[in-house]
């Protein structure tokens, strides 16, 4: 009977480890997608900069307006109807004024960092190989 209990406990710990690994995988995938989108936005700004012969940063507001203006208006109206609408409106307008690649890339980097593997790195000297 004792063996059955230990198998159950070991099985439960294996499942818990799989859940943590799955969450890390989800964080890495989401972070990678956000970083990829940020790189695309950075390439678009770089292309515009080359064409204009000056440094050009497109704000997230301009990018979102070009993609789908109705959804941007819906998000702004949503935040206006909340409890702290005036505070949220200031925060959202500040975020929308920053370059799109920065607003998307920073959370992407943070998510990718949070989902990294926690392995210890072992460094060997040349004579140990």
C-alpha positions as YAML, in Angstrom:
chain: A
units: angstrom
residues:
- id: 1
  name: UNK
  ca: [0.00, 0.00, 0.00]
- id: 2
  name: UNK
  ca: [2.86, 2.35, 0.70]
- id: 3
  name: UNK
  ca: [4.17, 1.94, -2.85]
- id: 4
  name: UNK
  ca: [0.83, 3.01, -4.31]
- id: 5
  name: UNK
  ca: [0.89, 6.23, -2.34]
- id: 6
  name: UNK
  ca: [4.42, 7.10, -3.41]
- id: 7
  name: UNK
  ca: [3.50, 6.52, -7.06]
- id: 8
  name: UNK
  ca: [0.56, 8.84, -6.74]
- id: 9
  name: UNK
  ca: [2.69, 11.55, -5.14]
- id: 10
  name: UNK
  ca: [5.39, 11.14, -7.79]
- id: 11
  name: UNK
  ca: [2.79, 11.28, -10.54]
- id: 12
  name: UNK
  ca: [1.31, 14.45, -9.12]
- id: 13
  name: UNK
  ca: [4.70, 16.11, -8.93]
- id: 14
  name: UNK
  ca: [5.42, 15.17, -12.53]
- id: 15
  name: UNK
  ca: [2.15, 16.75, -13.62]
- id: 16
  name: UNK
  ca: [2.92, 19.91, -11.66]
- id: 17
  name: UNK
  ca: [6.31, 20.10, -13.38]
- id: 18
  name: UNK
  ca: [4.61, 19.75, -16.75]
- id: 19
  name: UNK
  ca: [2.26, 22.64, -15.94]
- id: 20
  name: UNK
  ca: [5.17, 24.92, -15.05]
- id: 21
  name: UNK
  ca: [7.01, 23.93, -18.22]
- id: 22
  name: UNK
  ca: [3.85, 24.57, -20.22]
- id: 23
  name: UNK
  ca: [3.50, 28.04, -18.74]
- id: 24
  name: UNK
  ca: [7.12, 28.81, -19.61]
- id: 25
  name: UNK
  ca: [6.48, 27.60, -23.14]
- id: 26
  name: UNK
  ca: [3.41, 29.82, -23.41]
- id: 27
  name: UNK
  ca: [5.37, 32.83, -22.13]
- id: 28
  name: UNK
  ca: [8.20, 32.17, -24.60]
- id: 29
  name: UNK
  ca: [5.83, 31.77, -27.55]
- id: 30
  name: UNK
  ca: [3.87, 34.91, -26.68]
- id: 31
  name: UNK
  ca: [7.10, 36.85, -26.09]
- id: 32
  name: UNK
  ca: [8.54, 35.65, -29.39]
- id: 33
  name: UNK
  ca: [5.41, 36.70, -31.27]
- id: 34
  name: UNK
  ca: [5.49, 40.16, -29.68]
- id: 35
  name: UNK
  ca: [9.21, 40.53, -30.47]
- id: 36
  name: UNK
  ca: [8.58, 39.47, -34.08]
- id: 37
  name: UNK
  ca: [5.80, 42.06, -34.41]
- id: 38
  name: UNK
  ca: [8.08, 44.71, -32.87]
- id: 39
  name: UNK
  ca: [10.83, 43.87, -35.37]
- id: 40
  name: UNK
  ca: [8.32, 44.22, -38.23]
- id: 41
  name: UNK
  ca: [7.30, 47.65, -36.90]
- id: 42
  name: UNK
  ca: [10.97, 48.62, -36.53]
- id: 43
  name: UNK
  ca: [11.68, 47.59, -40.13]
- id: 44
  name: UNK
  ca: [8.74, 49.69, -41.31]
- id: 45
  name: UNK
  ca: [10.09, 52.70, -39.39]
- id: 46
  name: UNK
  ca: [13.56, 52.05, -40.78]
- id: 47
  name: UNK
  ca: [12.23, 51.93, -44.32]
- id: 48
  name: UNK
  ca: [10.34, 55.19, -43.76]
- id: 49
  name: UNK
  ca: [13.52, 56.72, -42.32]
- id: 50
  name: UNK
  ca: [15.50, 55.74, -45.41]
- id: 51
  name: UNK
  ca: [12.83, 57.18, -47.69]
- id: 52
  name: UNK
  ca: [12.56, 60.45, -45.75]
- id: 53
  name: UNK
  ca: [16.35, 60.77, -45.30]
- id: 54
  name: UNK
  ca: [15.69, 61.43, -41.60]
- id: 55
  name: UNK
  ca: [14.88, 59.37, -38.52]
- id: 56
  name: UNK
  ca: [11.17, 58.55, -38.45]
- id: 57
  name: UNK
  ca: [9.33, 56.94, -35.51]
- id: 58
  name: UNK
  ca: [5.71, 56.01, -36.12]
- id: 59
  name: UNK
  ca: [3.61, 56.18, -32.97]
- id: 60
  name: UNK
  ca: [1.42, 53.28, -31.97]
- id: 61
  name: UNK
  ca: [-1.58, 55.57, -32.45]
- id: 62
  name: UNK
  ca: [-0.71, 56.15, -36.12]
- id: 63
  name: UNK
  ca: [0.01, 52.47, -36.74]
- id: 64
  name: UNK
  ca: [-3.22, 51.35, -35.07]
- id: 65
  name: UNK
  ca: [-5.19, 53.97, -37.00]
- id: 66
  name: UNK
  ca: [-3.77, 52.68, -40.29]
- id: 67
  name: UNK
  ca: [-4.62, 49.08, -39.38]
- id: 68
  name: UNK
  ca: [-8.10, 49.46, -37.87]
- id: 69
  name: UNK
  ca: [-9.31, 52.87, -36.68]
- id: 70
  name: UNK
  ca: [-12.67, 51.62, -35.38]
- id: 71
  name: UNK
  ca: [-11.06, 49.30, -32.84]
- id: 72
  name: UNK
  ca: [-8.86, 52.12, -31.55]
- id: 73
  name: UNK
  ca: [-11.93, 54.27, -31.00]
- id: 74
  name: UNK
  ca: [-13.66, 51.36, -29.25]
- id: 75
  name: UNK
  ca: [-10.70, 50.88, -26.90]
- id: 76
  name: UNK
  ca: [-10.62, 54.59, -26.08]
- id: 77
  name: UNK
  ca: [-14.37, 54.60, -25.36]
- id: 78
  name: UNK
  ca: [-13.99, 51.48, -23.21]
- id: 79
  name: UNK
  ca: [-11.39, 53.14, -21.00]
- id: 80
  name: UNK
  ca: [-13.46, 56.34, -20.73]
- id: 81
  name: UNK
  ca: [-16.37, 54.42, -19.20]
- id: 82
  name: UNK
  ca: [-14.28, 52.79, -16.45]
- id: 83
  name: UNK
  ca: [-14.06, 53.97, -12.84]
- id: 84
  name: UNK
  ca: [-10.70, 55.73, -13.25]
- id: 85
  name: UNK
  ca: [-11.45, 56.82, -16.82]
- id: 86
  name: UNK
  ca: [-9.57, 60.10, -16.68]
- id: 87
  name: UNK
  ca: [-6.42, 58.45, -15.32]
- id: 88
  name: UNK
  ca: [-6.66, 55.56, -17.77]
- id: 89
  name: UNK
  ca: [-7.17, 57.98, -20.64]
- id: 90
  name: UNK
  ca: [-3.91, 59.74, -19.78]
- id: 91
  name: UNK
  ca: [-2.02, 56.43, -19.53]
- id: 92
  name: UNK
  ca: [-3.46, 55.10, -22.80]
- id: 93
  name: UNK
  ca: [-2.73, 58.33, -24.67]
- id: 94
  name: UNK
  ca: [0.84, 58.27, -23.32]
- id: 95
  name: UNK
  ca: [1.31, 54.66, -24.48]
- id: 96
  name: UNK
  ca: [-0.16, 55.45, -27.88]
- id: 97
  name: UNK
  ca: [2.30, 58.33, -28.34]
- id: 98
  name: UNK
  ca: [5.36, 56.06, -28.03]
- id: 99
  name: UNK
  ca: [6.78, 54.22, -31.07]
- id: 100
  name: UNK
  ca: [4.86, 51.03, -31.77]
- id: 101
  name: UNK
  ca: [7.96, 48.82, -31.81]
- id: 102
  name: UNK
  ca: [8.87, 49.96, -28.29]
- id: 103
  name: UNK
  ca: [5.37, 49.48, -26.86]
- id: 104
  name: UNK
  ca: [5.15, 45.96, -28.30]
- id: 105
  name: UNK
  ca: [8.82, 44.96, -27.96]
- id: 106
  name: UNK
  ca: [9.37, 45.71, -24.27]
- id: 107
  name: UNK
  ca: [6.55, 43.42, -23.04]
- id: 108
  name: UNK
  ca: [7.73, 40.83, -25.55]
- id: 109
  name: UNK
  ca: [11.23, 40.90, -24.11]
- id: 110
  name: UNK
  ca: [9.88, 40.70, -20.56]
- id: 111
  name: UNK
  ca: [7.66, 37.72, -21.40]
- id: 112
  name: UNK
  ca: [10.49, 35.92, -23.19]
- id: 113
  name: UNK
  ca: [12.76, 36.57, -20.21]
- id: 114
  name: UNK
  ca: [10.11, 35.30, -17.78]
- id: 115
  name: UNK
  ca: [9.70, 32.12, -19.81]
- id: 116
  name: UNK
  ca: [13.40, 31.32, -20.10]
- id: 117
  name: UNK
  ca: [14.72, 28.00, -18.84]
- id: 118
  name: UNK
  ca: [16.09, 28.00, -15.31]
- id: 119
  name: UNK
  ca: [18.97, 25.62, -15.97]
- id: 120
  name: UNK
  ca: [22.29, 26.21, -14.31]
- id: 121
  name: UNK
  ca: [25.03, 26.92, -16.77]
- id: 122
  name: UNK
  ca: [28.15, 24.83, -16.28]
- id: 123
  name: UNK
  ca: [31.29, 26.26, -17.79]
- id: 124
  name: UNK
  ca: [34.29, 24.05, -18.40]
- id: 125
  name: UNK
  ca: [37.89, 25.04, -18.84]
- id: 126
  name: UNK
  ca: [39.71, 23.84, -21.93]
- id: 127
  name: UNK
  ca: [41.73, 21.26, -19.97]
- id: 128
  name: UNK
  ca: [38.51, 19.73, -18.54]
- id: 129
  name: UNK
  ca: [37.14, 18.77, -21.95]
...
